[in-house]
Amino acid sequence: MFFRMIEKERLPDLIRGLSTEFEVVGPVAKGDKFVFAPIDDPADMRLDYDTTILPPKKWFFPPEETMMRFRVADNEVVDDEVYAPPRVLFGLHPCDINSLQLMDNVFFGAYIDPYYRARRENTLIVGLSCVPSETCFCNAWGTDEAHWGFDIFLSDVGDEYFASIRSVSGAELVDRHVKTREITDNDTRRFQERTAAFKAAFENHVDTSQLPLLIDAKFESPIWDQLGEKCLACGACSMVCPTCYCYDVHDELEPDQTMGRRVRTWDSCQFKDFAAVAHGQNFRDSRASRIKYRYYHKQWGYLSKFERVLCVGCGRCSRACKAGINPVKVIEALQTGVVS
Amino acid sequence: MAPRVVVLSLASDFGCQVQITNTEDHLLTILGLIELSYWQLASSGHMPDEYDVAIVEGAVTTDEHAHLLRDVRGKAAVVIAIGACATIGGIPALAGSGSLADRYATVYGDGVIVPAVRRAPAPVDSVIHVDYHVPGCPIDQSEFLRVLSRVLLGLVDHTPDMTMCGSCKIAENVCFFDSGVGCLGLVTRAGCGAKCPSLGRPCTGCRGIAPDANVVSALEVFERAGGGADALRSALDVYNTASEVHV
């Protein structure tokens, strides 16, 4: 990794330069919220965004995608190409960069997912430092820092960005498209000061001491029933989660019934039919069992396999849940035995 | 042999039949897969005596409707209910929110007697078993085509049972509750891709209350932001009066 300083007013040069080679996707305003969307004009990019409604996972694992098209008459696959244009995701916060690495563990696991891989390999990541919002709790998991998983990371140190350049592609793009200068000791000092101010700005301080053991010990706790009573079973938490990767697959035929497509869509463990199987059985029929499953998977099951919890503290679920259920409150309930 | 299909209407504005007509790109393709024996909106003929599939639009509002449905069920191997009126009672069911006599008095003046054959409006499956449902007001053409495909393949009905919020998040809509506006997406059956919120309007519940909805918790959400319990009740009245959910 090497480092450069970029003047803020020169950043549009980099974005415009990237646009000549890639589709550039970045945070833009939608009402009083933000979404990741293709950028035409660097001025549309809202680098002051707090978070986005959907996380960047949609650019690797779309909410709905055609896996293949097939001919009904002879069951032949006629098209299984993956659409993966060269793309730059610009302005990802550390939580989201970390979330992609948690997704990689799954999609690049024993069975490599060719759809995810094609997009992942064709996408560069430009990270951006942030300011904690009232829903952020990435500090609980150490996902408030991103050390790898990006090509370029821009830390805002006032009138300049302290740019960490991780990959050869990132270095080439910076060289090609924007004027930079070498870093000095003073710049690293400004970087450290920014980091300290960032760490001090968190409102949420979640105590995660012995959480895996605690959650294991609380398997029969009444808090799950209480959370089940509140849960709207709407699945919004899963959709907005940067680390939820569950999907459903179904086939549908075109109107003439001669051609079909196999479709993959985002699924949620909070939907009743998620754990329904043949013969009308359902392993998680109640909302209480489903919300418990969600937390056990994220805080225990994934951890036991990959030594990381399946949460990056982005706070999107806290914003999306109209019933007020979120990891901060659930962890609190595990500790106190009371659902607030 | 292509299945013989009839399309008929009870109490409704025929909007869902119009939607079938509007599937212009695929209409001829569909007609090539079935034998259309009767289409109330588009033909001047009469219902044949034999058919395989009955597509029913509209709510049951009279004894005659109920008789007709029982006759249809006796003949058709498959019954498909289309639209809010047929699947959940829809807007016609508003007439049943109070006593029918009071409604008649309000609309036609005092002293008008409710004909004996009138009933409180109700969905088709209040009278007969329905095999497939296409919810919505009006129906979505592509959903109708998907259901028709399932009928032709002999697959079971697969109407989504979850609520709308998940698909509304996928559409990246700004949630109405965040600005204190109530939205029935919280309890309404998914499957339309959150069309109305995507166009800037709160969900009005035309697809009916989702079987998996948590109405009690939704009521609390409405009380915190979104106009309170009365707002939820009156919003539900528009399409869901006939549903047996009390809030």
Contacts between the chains, C-beta under 8 A, distances in Angstrom:
chain1	res1	chain2	res2	distance
A	30	B	172	6.5
A	30	B	174	6.3
A	31	B	174	3.9
A	32	B	174	6.8
A	33	B	174	4.9
A	33	B	178	8.0
A	35	B	172	4.8
A	53	B	169	6.7
A	53	B	172	4.5
A	53	B	173	7.7
A	53	B	174	7.3
A	54	B	169	6.8
A	54	B	170	7.3
A	54	B	172	5.4
A	63	B	170	4.4
A	64	B	170	8.0
A	229	B	214	7.9
A	229	B	216	7.5
A	229	B	217	6.9
A	230	B	214	8.0
A	230	B	217	5.4
A	230	B	220	7.9
A	231	B	214	6.5
A	231	B	217	7.0
A	232	B	163	6.8
A	232	B	165	6.9
A	232	B	186	6.3
A	232	B	213	7.5
A	232	B	214	5.0
A	232	B	217	5.4
A	232	B	218	6.3
A	232	B	221	7.4
A	233	B	162	6.8
A	233	B	163	7.0
A	233	B	212	5.2
A	233	B	213	7.3
A	233	B	214	5.6
A	234	B	162	7.0
A	234	B	163	4.7
A	234	B	164	7.5
A	234	B	165	3.5
A	234	B	166	5.8
A	234	B	186	7.0
A	235	B	162	6.1
A	235	B	163	7.9
A	235	B	165	6.8
A	235	B	166	3.5
A	236	B	165	4.4
A	236	B	166	5.8
A	236	B	168	7.7
A	236	B	169	5.0
A	238	B	166	7.2
A	239	B	166	5.0
A	239	B	169	3.9
A	239	B	170	5.7
A	240	B	169	5.4
A	252	B	146	6.0
A	252	B	149	6.8
A	253	B	149	4.9
A	253	B	153	7.3
A	255	B	26	4.0
A	255	B	29	4.8
A	255	B	30	6.3
A	255	B	145	5.2
A	255	B	149	7.4
A	256	B	26	7.9
A	256	B	29	4.7
A	256	B	32	7.6
A	256	B	33	7.5
A	257	B	33	6.3
A	257	B	149	6.5
A	257	B	152	6.3
A	257	B	153	7.8
A	266	B	166	7.8
A	266	B	170	6.8
A	268	B	162	7.9
A	268	B	166	6.0
A	271	B	161	7.8
A	271	B	162	4.7
A	271	B	166	7.6
A	271	B	212	7.0
A	272	B	161	6.2
A	272	B	162	7.0
A	272	B	211	7.9
A	272	B	212	4.6
A	273	B	161	6.4
A	273	B	162	7.7
A	287	B	214	6.7
A	320	B	165	7.7
A	320	B	169	6.2
A	320	B	175	7.4
A	322	B	165	7.5
A	322	B	175	7.3
A	322	B	177	5.4
A	322	B	186	6.5
A	322	B	221	4.6
A	323	B	214	7.9
A	323	B	217	5.4
A	323	B	220	7.6
A	323	B	221	6.5
